[in-house]
């Protein structure tokens, strides 16, 4: 790389995002880099980061989030002490998250879940419900700007033990 190059090494970029951005924004960028195969989560974990914020992000960054929205959601749940299994396949269809055995979480990005995609999503929800899952669907606005509502809804569902319901078709490993 030449001295005046406009491109920096990915580790330097990630280091500076950890230093300059709020944690969840930096994590979304790190996970996007891993998901896009610009780097690897194991590589990030092995780096001797000079800052604790970068080390903390490296310890949780993974390739499972398909979007920053999923990263924000999973990180928020992790901070609340709730484990979310990501990219679970049920009946041949992907699920953004699964809490416990039966609390299915679907996240709708800003544009992706409109029009024809909306009909597909509703069919998927119906299939899940018929198999005993409880489906909670949250959109971009809710996850990013109404986090207390999202968290309260999920914690209320968990208090009612809906995440422990028996289901007809168990999840299969990620495809």
C-alpha positions as CSV (number, residue, x, y, z in Angstrom):
1,X,0.0,0.0,0.0
2,X,1.4,3.4,-0.9
3,X,1.6,6.2,1.6
4,X,-1.3,8.2,0.0
5,X,-3.6,5.3,-0.6
6,X,-7.3,5.8,0.1
7,X,-7.7,2.3,1.4
8,X,-6.7,1.2,4.9
9,X,-6.2,-2.4,6.2
10,X,-9.5,-3.8,7.5
11,X,-8.0,-4.3,11.0
12,X,-7.2,-0.6,11.2
13,X,-10.6,0.4,10.1
14,X,-12.3,-1.9,12.6
15,X,-10.0,-0.7,15.4
16,X,-11.0,2.9,14.7
17,X,-14.7,2.1,14.5
18,X,-14.4,0.5,17.9
19,X,-12.8,3.7,19.2
20,X,-15.0,6.3,17.5
21,X,-18.5,4.8,17.3
22,X,-21.0,3.7,19.8
23,X,-20.5,0.0,20.6
24,X,-23.6,-1.3,18.8
25,X,-22.7,0.7,15.6
26,X,-19.1,-0.6,15.7
27,X,-20.3,-4.1,16.3
28,X,-22.6,-3.9,13.3
29,X,-19.6,-2.8,11.1
30,X,-17.4,-5.6,12.5
31,X,-20.0,-8.2,11.9
32,X,-20.7,-6.9,8.4
33,X,-17.0,-7.2,7.7
34,X,-17.0,-10.8,8.9
35,X,-20.2,-11.7,7.1
36,X,-18.8,-10.2,3.9
37,X,-15.6,-12.3,4.4
38,X,-13.4,-9.2,4.6
39,X,-12.0,-10.8,7.7
40,X,-12.7,-13.7,10.0
41,X,-14.1,-13.7,13.5
42,X,-11.3,-16.0,14.7
43,X,-8.7,-13.6,13.3
44,X,-10.3,-10.7,15.1
45,X,-10.3,-12.7,18.4
46,X,-6.6,-13.4,18.0
47,X,-5.5,-9.8,17.5
48,X,-3.8,-8.2,20.5
49,X,-6.0,-5.1,20.4
50,X,-4.6,-2.0,22.1
51,X,-8.0,-0.9,23.5
52,X,-10.5,-2.8,25.6
53,X,-13.4,-1.6,23.5
54,X,-11.9,-3.3,20.4
55,X,-11.2,-6.5,22.4
56,X,-14.7,-6.6,23.7
57,X,-16.2,-6.3,20.2
58,X,-13.8,-8.9,18.8
59,X,-14.9,-11.3,21.5
60,X,-18.5,-11.3,20.3
61,X,-18.3,-10.5,16.6
62,X,-19.6,-13.3,14.4
63,X,-20.8,-13.9,10.8
64,X,-24.4,-14.9,11.7
65,X,-26.1,-11.5,11.3
66,X,-27.3,-10.8,7.8
67,X,-27.7,-7.1,8.6
68,X,-26.9,-4.4,11.1
69,X,-30.5,-4.7,12.3
70,X,-29.9,-8.3,13.3
71,X,-26.6,-7.3,15.1
72,X,-28.4,-4.6,17.0
73,X,-31.1,-7.0,18.0
74,X,-28.9,-9.9,19.1
75,X,-26.5,-7.5,20.9
76,X,-29.4,-5.9,22.8
77,X,-30.7,-9.3,23.9
78,X,-27.2,-10.5,24.9
79,X,-26.9,-7.4,27.1
80,X,-30.2,-8.3,28.7
81,X,-28.9,-11.8,29.4
82,X,-31.0,-13.5,26.8
83,X,-29.4,-16.0,24.4
84,X,-30.7,-15.9,20.8
85,X,-29.8,-18.6,18.3
86,X,-29.3,-17.0,15.0
87,X,-30.1,-18.2,11.4
88,X,-32.1,-21.2,12.6
89,X,-33.8,-23.2,9.9
90,X,-37.2,-24.6,10.6
91,X,-39.1,-26.6,8.0
92,X,-36.7,-25.5,5.3
93,X,-37.0,-21.8,6.0
94,X,-34.7,-19.4,7.8
95,X,-35.5,-17.7,11.1
96,X,-33.7,-14.6,12.2
97,X,-33.6,-15.7,15.8
98,X,-34.9,-18.4,18.1
99,X,-35.2,-17.9,21.9
100,X,-35.5,-21.2,23.8
101,X,-37.4,-23.9,22.0
102,X,-40.3,-22.0,20.5
103,X,-40.0,-18.2,20.6
104,X,-39.4,-17.3,16.9
105,X,-38.1,-13.8,16.2
106,X,-38.3,-12.2,12.7
107,X,-36.8,-8.9,11.9
108,X,-38.0,-6.8,9.0
109,X,-35.5,-4.4,7.5
110,X,-36.4,-1.0,6.2
111,X,-37.1,-2.1,2.6
112,X,-36.8,-5.8,2.3
113,X,-40.1,-6.8,3.8
114,X,-42.5,-4.8,1.6
115,X,-44.7,-5.9,-1.3
116,X,-44.3,-9.5,-2.4
117,X,-41.9,-10.2,0.4
118,X,-44.6,-9.3,2.9
119,X,-46.8,-12.1,1.6
120,X,-43.9,-14.6,1.9
121,X,-43.3,-13.4,5.5
122,X,-46.9,-13.9,6.5
123,X,-46.9,-17.5,5.0
124,X,-43.8,-18.3,7.0
125,X,-45.3,-16.9,10.2
126,X,-48.4,-19.1,9.6
127,X,-46.3,-22.2,9.1
128,X,-44.4,-21.5,12.3
129,X,-47.6,-21.0,14.3
130,X,-49.1,-24.2,13.0
131,X,-46.0,-26.0,14.3
132,X,-46.4,-24.5,17.8
133,X,-44.0,-21.6,17.6
134,X,-44.8,-18.1,18.9
135,X,-43.7,-15.6,16.3
136,X,-42.7,-12.1,17.2
137,X,-41.9,-9.8,14.3
138,X,-40.2,-6.5,14.8
139,X,-39.3,-3.8,12.2
140,X,-36.4,-1.6,11.7
141,X,-38.0,1.4,13.5
142,X,-38.8,-0.7,16.6
143,X,-35.4,-2.3,17.0
144,X,-33.4,0.9,16.4
145,X,-35.6,3.5,18.1
146,X,-38.1,1.6,20.4
147,X,-35.7,-0.9,21.9
148,X,-37.5,-0.7,25.3
149,X,-40.7,-1.9,23.7
150,X,-38.9,-4.8,21.9
151,X,-37.1,-5.9,25.0
152,X,-40.2,-5.6,27.2
153,X,-42.3,-7.6,24.7
154,X,-39.8,-10.4,24.6
155,X,-39.2,-10.5,28.3
156,X,-43.0,-10.6,28.9
157,X,-43.3,-13.5,26.5
158,X,-40.5,-15.3,28.3
159,X,-42.2,-14.6,31.7
160,X,-45.2,-16.5,30.2
161,X,-42.9,-19.4,29.2
162,X,-43.7,-19.2,25.5
163,X,-40.1,-19.9,24.7
164,X,-40.5,-23.3,26.3
165,X,-43.5,-24.5,24.4
166,X,-43.4,-27.9,22.7
167,X,-43.2,-27.6,18.9
168,X,-44.1,-30.1,16.2
169,X,-41.0,-29.7,14.0
170,X,-37.7,-29.0,15.9
171,X,-35.2,-26.6,14.3
172,X,-32.5,-27.9,12.0
173,X,-28.9,-26.8,11.9
174,X,-28.1,-23.7,9.9
175,X,-27.9,-24.4,6.2
